[in-house]
Amino acid sequence: MIAALKASKVKDPLGVEVGRLWAEVDGTKLSRFHASVKVAYREGQRTSARRAR
């Protein structure tokens, strides 16, 4: 999850959602872990450039 936060390039992350976890198996041992994650952050709203008539 730390790698996902660093790769996201978000200034102030709010949290991380873990969507899926899985691992590769080598014989009877787990060899590599994987996680599908989403980084949550706050983004300002843009004003509409179109005016009402």
BELPEKA-V621457 format. One record per residue. RES is the residue in three letters. SS is DSSP state (H for helix, E for strand, - for the rest). PSI is psi in whole degrees, -180 to 180 (* if undefined). Layout:
BEGIN
[[RES/SS/PSI] [RES/SS/PSI]]
END
This chain:
BEGIN
[[MET/-/-32] [ILE/H/-42] [ALA/H/-37] [ALA/H/-40] [LEU/H/-43] [LYS/H/-39] [ALA/H/-21] [SER/H/-22] [LYS/-/36] [VAL/-/133] [LYS/-/-53] [ASP/-/81] [PRO/E/145] [LEU/E/-31] [GLY/E/176] [VAL/E/131] [GLU/E/125] [VAL/E/115] [GLY/E/-35] [ARG/E/138] [LEU/E/139] [TRP/E/164] [ALA/E/148] [GLU/E/146] [VAL/E/133] [ASP/E/96] [GLY/-/-116] [THR/-/4] [LYS/E/149] [LEU/E/125] [SER/E/-33] [ARG/E/135] [PHE/E/147] [HIS/E/152] [ALA/E/140] [SER/E/118] [VAL/E/156] [LYS/E/137] [VAL/E/127] [ALA/E/137] [TYR/E/162] [ARG/-/135] [GLU/-/134] [GLY/-/149] [GLN/-/145] [ARG/-/145] [THR/-/151] [SER/-/133] [ALA/-/-14] [ARG/-/130] [ARG/-/148] [ALA/-/141] [ARG/-/*]]
END
